[in-house]
Amino acid sequence: MVREDLRNIAIIAHVDHGKTTLVDEMLKQGGAFRENQVVEERVMDSNELERERGITILAKNTSVHYKGKKINIIDTPGHADFGGEVERILKMVDGVLLLVDAAEGPMPQTRFVLQKALSLGHRVIVVVNKIDRPDARLDEVADEVLELLLDLNADEDQLESPFLYCSGRSGTASEDYNHPGKDLTALFDKILDYIPAPQGDSEGPAQMLVSAIDYNDYVGRIAIGKIERGSFKPNMEVSVCDYHNADTKYRSKIVNLYEIEGLTRTAAESATVGDIVCVSGIQDITIGNTICAPLDIDPLPFVKISEPTIEMTFSVNDSPFAGREGKFVTSRQLRARLFKELLKDVSLRVNETDSTDSLRVSGRGEMHLSILIETMRREGYEFSVSAPKALLKEVDGQLMEPMEELVVDVPADTVGAVMEKMGQRKAELINMNPMGSRIRVEFKVPARGLFGYRNELLTDTKGEGIMSSVFMGYEPFKGDIKRRFTGSLVAFETGESVTYGLYNAQERGQLFIGAGEPVYEGMVVGVSPKAEDINVNVCKKKHITNMRAAGSDEALRLTPCKRMSLEECIEFIGDDELIEVTPKSFRIRKRILDNETRAKARSKQ
């Protein structure tokens, strides 16, 4: 059976190349909204954090109708840290739209997701987006995409992929960039013509691979996947099995069956081959499981999700301010929340430690873990996290570490500073290409060498540098890399910061706090340009005497303090420091709070 009335596609691209904006226009022109309906920009980014940061974190399904045919669309994340979402989503579709920025061209994540799509044999429609940019390089970008397809060993059919030129913001598409279209008709027509219709045995025993999981407190886990064979109905008896784990085999029942129409899930009476459906009622279902007919247990193979490369330790907050701002503060609540996250995030790992108060959490990168920390903070959790560490492994007696492919796009006059910093971080130059007044430099660098580099790059390039990286694989350990070249200003006593104390402390470095803020002994209140830590007394008050000198009581002027975001805190902290995360604030502190004990511990090292 060939489902000519249906197409399943995913939109893949590097971060910020315009996927979600293009989906907005596809929904509008595909009739998903009423004519007078008020619609937010980037409507698919429904998560609060996604809207704030302007990035897609979770892959999401939607659908439009065009010429009587239904097109299921999956909007995927572009950031490398959420690559686990993209890898498994590709099993649900029959073709992909590869979106490439008309000025930036293919970037590391473009290569990563395209490689996954090509290995599954998917057809590709190349969409060059943002053609209305003044710095667009349309011919060069098209050549770069063809080179990328050749590099990735695309077959003859994939090398003949059609090119479309779009402006996602204006909602136009055409096959010739000299004659821009008036709407997205060219894109919709190309999807119907070029992407194959799903096919399979609609009369055979039911079979569906679970490619994504949603979670709802009312109905529990919701399995999302494409039906490969047969048909499904509500209240149907099924078996659950797993290709990679023969022990997973149990009977269950589908309670509800939903299809995706526009932005909503609608209850379905039945669904057949090719349909992307959501199923609730199966309690322990997870990504990679196969739902099949009870009398025909036939698990489907599933793409192996790439292993995590970065690890952080999440612990109960034990600072003097513990429990003041958070709602959930105990180890039991922290453990339950982290294990609940595993139900829907397959790229995450949570492992026990020797201590009952801490857990090791591994993810695909700093962004992956910082999103988890920020989400938990907003839910009312209070805890502390350690500095990130690269996950090393031993292969045939040799220590291996994760390597990243880093692409840096910088003004030509700042390349020297970037090269110098990369040399300190054990990076290896791969390629260097001029792009007008800018230069694109590619490096192979250890994952741990990128910790804390983003802010340095912005400083070295006067805010104009762009960097992105993607995991390459494991290579032999490259030796020690100095993580930080600055020290910390550490509070000497517990109390409230006062202007007089801060005024004297600001001569030692940049402060993170202002006057009137509570501090405790061992809390990091600033950064020192010297390589060692300096104890400062920010609670020191001016002694009152009856002696006065002319002009001595003039107002003390404080330099504005630097307020650190979560990402900046993660990049800044050293191995002997922790971040105290609460719903209201981030505080950096030393692991050993007592000044004397900390000094003794340092002298023993």
Secondary structure, 3 states (H helix, E strand, C coil): CECCCEEEEEEEECCCCCHHHHHHHHHHHCCCCCCCCCCCCCCCCCCHHHHHHCCCCCCEEEEEEECCEEEEEEECCCCHHHHHHHHHHHHHCCEEEEEEECCCCCCHHHHHHHHHHHHCCCEEEEEEECCCCCCCCHHHHHHHHHHHHHHCCCCHHHHCCCEEEEECCCCEEECCCCCCCCCCHHHHHHHHHHCCCCECCCCCCCEEEEEEEEEECCCEEEEEEEEEECCECCCCEEEEEECCCCCCEEEEECCEEEEEECCEEEECCCECCCCEEEEECCCCCCCCEEEECCCCCCCCCCCCCCCCCEEEEEEECCCCCCCCCCCECCHHHHHHHHHHHCCCCCCCEEEECCCCCEEEEEECCHHHHHHHHHHHHHCCECEEEECCEECCEEECCEEEEEEEEEEEEEEHHHHHHHHHHHHHCCCEEEEEEEECCEEEEEEEEEHHHHCCHHHHHHHHCCCCCEEEEEEEEEEECCCCCCCCCCEEEEECCCEECCHHHHHHHCCCCEECCCCCCEECCCEEEEEECCCCCEEECCCCCCCCCCCCCCCCCCCCCCCCCCCCCHHHHHHHCCCCEEEEECCCCEEEEECCCCHHHHHHHHHHC
